[in-house]
Amino acid sequence: MITKSVTLKECVRLIGGTLVRGNPGRVLYSANRGSYRSLTSNQVYFIDTHQSVEKQLAALRNHPVAAVVLPSDVPGSHIPERTAIIRVRSVTDAYWRLASWNWKQATPKHVVGITGSAGKSTTTEMVYAVLKQRARVVHTRGNLNTFTFLPTYLLRLNPGDPILLLEMGMKSLNNIARQCRVVRPNVGVVTNVGEAHAGSLGGLDTVVKAKQELVDGMRPGGILYLNADCARSRQLSTRRFYGTVRTFGIQNSADIRGENIRYGTHGMSFDVRIRNEKFPCVIPHWGNHNVLNALAAIGICLSLGYSKKEIQNGLARSRPPRMRLQLIRAKSGKLLINDAWNANPSAMKAGLTVLKNIAIGTKRIPIAVLGDMMELGRYTYTGHRDVGVHTANQSLSLLVTYGSNSREIGRTAISQGMDPKRVIHYSNRAELIRFLKYAPQNSVIYFKGSRKLKMEKIVDDLARLPARG
């Protein structure tokens, strides 16, 4: 959506284009870049040349009144006759111009920025589950969390929207800084600083610098939450931050502290202590790392004026993002834990701890299927060995490694005392699925690996397999 309706003539002016054809008085109500499946009438549609132009043009035939922003290398003759055409020099620049205009019309009172090496999506989902109880909230969806996608959220804002909730991801330095220069968060969280993207960024010190961009990019007078249990988070400098710094944690002293943490049938329960006050919370997520995410979310929501009751209700209704410790009951009776979105050593170790506790609680046989971690750079060998050491102490019935670098997890686990008969490696997906088909019916199987491995396909295939006859 865009803040208010604009005429085609006004839209052309705002984006710096040239009207090739169309009624200048036609009214447009929303904007869309490249999402041809969600194309509707009365949209200004920005053709994305990184996608199939043919499919986008075909979709336009079903919505001939939509306006199109057209790069010069797409022939206008291919556009349906009733569709207006605007030519621009750069689709990206035009899209940003419209988004910036909309941002100025509807700047919300609060901008929440959430970053970190792990837990960004889960924390964002937890915060959204609380905030949406009161009002419409524009928030990051899926993994569309870099500077490239920021205009999409700016264009969804309407007048009166009180909060813009952004998960701030990055693939390189300066990405979070660029986002902050546009929106300037007044509430921020760094969930942790870990190994994610250490390879592409050139090392852990650079990861710290990347997360520092949120700290330095916040509004004066804002509130920043940092993880008291994360050693690398203590490397973040608040010297240039002119606001309030608060901490959350479990192990160390913190402003918001989790206590009495318990695994349950449907998630975690714990007490939240803030100074001398204490109140209980339940989340349908597993693991102490998700309790930390919840503590960060609690801090954000309290800063925005939400009550403890609203926070308790919202957190209890939050749901894990897809492929983040999702529990799936297979047709065969096996319990599958799909944690296959991505992988780094810290996240993999946290997931293995969850597997161990769920196996104990459900009296199931624990099996781990661990794939390569691909974005560690020079930490690749060390990272896989680190996971191997941790794995050896998780009382696994079986460790299955998948890929190439993951072999080091198995080798290290064996060197740390794990029975070699309980460690196996596969490089072929079909062979791995055939092997897991014969895992005990009362097993719980955990899946974790880098995005490129697409281990969720293994989970999906295994979930559909019936019990052995």
N, C-alpha and C positions, 0 to 999 in steps of 0.2 A: 504494500500500500504506500501511497504518498500522502502527506499531511492533509492536503486539500486538493480538490479537483482543479485541473489546469486545462486551458484550451491547448489545442495543437500549436497554435501560434505562439503562446507563452512558453510552451515546452521547447520549441525550437530556439527561442531566445535564451532560455536558461541553459541549454546544453551547448549553445554555440554552433548550431547546425544550419543547414539550408533546407527549406521545404521544397521537395521536388514535386510532390503532388499530394492532394488531400485537402479537405475542408478546414481552413484555419480555425473555424469556430468549434470544431469537434472537441468534445470534452473527454479528458482522460482521467482515470481514477486510480491507476496503479502502475507500477513499473516492474519489469521482469527482464533479467538477463540470462538468456540461454536455457531457461527452464521451460522448454516447449510443451512438456506434459501438463504444466499448470497454466498454460496460456488461456486467457479469457478475453472477452471483448472489452474494449475501452482501456486497454493497456498500452503503454509505450514499451515496445519490445526491443531490447538490444540484442542483435544477433551476435552470438559468440562464435568467432571463427575457429576457436579451439575445439568446437564440437562439430558434429555433422551438419553442415549448412543445408543439405538436402532435406534432412528430417525437420529442421526448423522451418524451412519454407513450406513443407507439406503441412505442418501444423497450422501455419498462417491461413491456409485455405479454409479451415474450419472456423476461423475468427477474422473475417475480412475487415472488420472495423478497427482492429488494433493498429496502433501506430508502430512503425518499425524504424529503428536507428540503424542505418545501413552503412557499413564501411565501403569505400570506393571500389574494392575488388570483388564485390558481389553485384552482378548485373541486375539492374532494376527490373528488367523484362521478366525475370523469374518470379517476381513478387506478384501475388494476386492483385487484380486491377483495383478492387475496392479498398485495398490496404494503403494507407498513407505512407509516404516515404520521406524520411529525413536523412540527408547525407551529412556525415561528420568526418573529420580527419582521423579521429581516434575514438573508437567505441568506449574504451576504458576511461578516457578523459571525460567523455560526455556523460557516462554513467556516474562518475565521481562528482561532476558538476551538479547533477540533479540531486544526488545524495547529500551533498554539502548544503544545497539550498533547503532541502527538507529538514536537515539537522538544525539549521538556524531557525526554522519555523516552529520546531517542536522539541527543543532541547529540554530533556527531563531534569528534574531536580537532582536525581542521584544517578551516577554511573558506577557500577560495580565491576572491577577488573579482577579476574581470577587467573593466575598463572602458576606454574610449577612443573617439575619434571614428571610427576605422576599425580593422579587424583583430580586434575582440572575438571574433566567432564562430570565425574561423580559429584564433586563439590558444587558445580554449577547446577546440576539436576536437583541436589538437595535444597539449595537456596531457592530455586524456582518453585519447588513443591511447597515451600513456605510462603513465598511472596504472592503467588497466584491466588491465594485465599482471599486477598483483599482487592486486587486490581489486575488488569491486563498488564502483562510484562513482556516486553520484547527481549528475547534471549538467544544465545548461540545455540544452533542446532547441529547435531552430529559432530563431525570433526571440522566443520567449516569455521575455523577459529583464527585465521591469519589475516594480515592486512588486506589481502586480496578480497576477502569476503566482507569486510567491514561495511562497505556501501549498502549491501543487502539489508543489514540491520538498521542502518540509518534511514533507509527508505520505508521500513516497516513502522516507524514511529508515527503516532498520531498526537494531536494536541491533547494535553492532559495526561499522557502516559508518564507516570511518576518515576519509573526506573528503567534504565537500560542495563541489562545483565550480560556481561561479555566474558566468555572464556578466551583468554589471550594466549594463543599458541604461536609457534615460530619455527622456521626451518633455518634461520640465519640471524646473525646480529642485526639490530636496528629494526626488526619487524615489530616487536612490542613497542619500541620507542615511537615508531610511526603511528601506531594505533593510538598511543597516549597523546600524541600531539594533536590529534583530531578530537578525541572525546574527553580527555583529562579526568580519569576516575577520581571520585572523592572517597570511595571505599575500596580497599585493595587487599588481596591475599596472595601470598606465595606459599603454596601448599608444602613444597619441599624443593630442594635442589639436589638432583641425582644425576644418573649416568645417561638419561635419555638425550639423544642428539649429540653426545660427547664426540662421536666420530665425525659427524658432518661439521661440527663447530670447531673441532681442533683440540678438544681437551676439556676437562672438568672446570678449569679456571674460566674458560670462555662461557660455559653454561652459567656460571655465577654471574658473569657480566650480562648475559642475556636476560636473566631474571631481575638484575639490578635495574633494568630499563623501566620496569613497572614502578619500582620504588621512586626513581628519579622523575617519573612522568606523571605522578599524582598531583592533584590540586593542593595548594597550601590549605592547611586546616583539615585535611582529610584524616581518615583512620586506616591504618595499615596493620594487618595481622600476619605474624610470622610464626613458624613452627619451632617451638622451644626444644623439640627432640631431634631436630635435624642439624647435624654439625655444620654442613655447608651453608645452611641458611644463616648461621652466625657470621659468615663471611660477607653477607650483604651489608652495605653501609647505609645508615640512615642520616648521614651528615647533611645531605642536601634535601632531606624530607622535612618539611615544616608542618608537622601534624602530630597525631597521637599514634604511638606504636604499642600494640598489644600482642600478647603471645597466647598460643594454645599448645597443649601437650598432654602427655600421659605419664612419661617417665620423669620429666623434669618439672620444676616449679614453673607455673604459667598462670596468666590471668584467667584463662578458661581451661579447666583441667578435667580430664576424664578419669573416673575412678570406678572401682567395683565392676569391671568389665566382664561380661559373660557371653558365651556362645549360646544361642537358642535354636529352636527348630526352624525358625523363619528369619533369623538374622542375629543382631547383636543388641544387648541391653547394657546400659551403663548409667552412671550418675554423672552429672555435670556440676562441678564446683566453681563458683565465681565468688571470690573473696570468702565470706562466711555463709553464703547461700548455697544450697544444693537442691537439684531437682533431677528426676529420672527421665531417660530417653530410650526409645527403641527405634532401631533402623532396620529395614529389610535388606541389609547388606552384611557381608561377612568380613571379618578381619579387623585387627587393631588399627591397620592403616585407614580403614573406612571410618573407624571411630574418630581418628584424627581429622579426616575430611569433614565429618559431622561437626566437630568442635569448631572448625574454621567457618562452616556454614552458620553455626549458632552465633558466632561473633558478628558476622555480617548482618544477620537478621536483627540481632539486638541493636546494632548501630543504626539500623533503619527504623527502629521504633516498634518492632513486632514483639508481642507478648510471649512469655514462656509457653503458654497454652497453645498459641498459634504455631510456635516453633515445634513443640511436641507433636501436634497433629500433622503438620506438614512433613516432618522427617519420617513419621510412621507411614506416610503414604508415598514417599519417594520411591523411585524404582532405579535399579542399576542400569546404566547405559548399556546398549547392546554389546555383547562380547566382553563385558567386564564382570567376571565372577557370576555369570548367569548359570543358575541350576536348571538342568533339563532332565526330565525323566524319559529315558529311551523306551521304546516299545518292548525291548528285551528285559526291562526291569532294572537295567544299569542306571546309575545316577551319574550324569555328565556335568562337569563344571567348565563352561565355555569362558575362558579368560584370554581369548585369542586375538584381541584387538591389536596389541603390540607387546613388546617385551624389552625389559632392561633388568639387570641383576636385582635391584632393590624390589621391583614389582614382582619378579618371579619368585624371590624368596618369600615375600609376603603371601603370595598365592599358595605356595607350598605349605606354609603354616596354616592357612585356611583349610587346605585339603586335610591336613592331619587332624585338625579339630572337628571338621565335619565327619570324618571317618570314625572318630571316637564317639561322637554324639549319635551317629546313625548305626553304629556297629557294622560298618561296611569295610570292604577290603580296599585300601588306598593304592591307586595306580597313578603315576605322573607321566604325562607325555609332553616332553620339553623340546622345543625347537630352537633353531639358531636365533641369536640376538644380533641383528645386522647393523646397528648404527653406533657401534662402540669404538670404531677406529682402532687406535693402538691399545685400547683397553679390552679388545676382543678376547684375547687369551686369558687375561686376568679375570675378566668378568665371568666367563664360563667356568673357570676353576672355582671362583668364589661361590657360584651357585652349586657346584659339585660338592663342596665342603658342607654347605647347608643341607643339601639333599641327603647326604649320608646320615644325618641326625633326625630325619623325619619319619622313621619307622615305616617306610614304604614297603608294600608287598612286591612292587615292580616299578622299575624306572625304565621308560622307553624314551630314547632320544631320536630326534628326527631332523634330517638336514645334513650338514657337514661339520660346522663349528661345534655343534651340540655334542659331538662325540667326546669333547673334553669334559663335559659335565659328567658323563658316565665314567670316564677314566679316573677322574678325581674322586668321585664317590667311592669307587672300588678301592683306590689308594687310602681312603679314609675309613675303610673297614666294611663297606657294603658288600654283600655276597655277590660275586660276579655272575652267578646263575640268575640273579634278580635284576640284571642290567642287560638291555638289548638295544640295538640300534637299527633304524630303517632309513633308507634314502628314497624309497618309493612309496607314494601315498596309497596306492591300491594294496600293496603288500601289507602296509601298516594296518589298514582297515580290516583286511582279512585276519590278521593276527588278533586285533582287539575284539573282533566278533566272538572269539572264543574265551574272552575274559570272563571270570565268574559273574553270574547274574547279580550277585549282591555286592558288586564292586562299585566304587566311586572313582571316576577317572577325570583327572585334571589336565586341561590342555592350555599351553602357553607357548607363544613364539612370535617372532616378528611378523609384521603385516604382510610382507612379501610371500610368506609361506602359506597364507590363507588357510590356517588350520581349522577355521570354522567349517570348511567343507568336510573335513574329517568328522567333526562333531555332527554335522547335519546328516551325513551318510550313516553314521553309527546310530543316531537317534531313530532312524527309520527301520533299521534291521530288527526283525522279530526275534523272539527268544528261540534258542535252538530246540529243535524237536527231540 
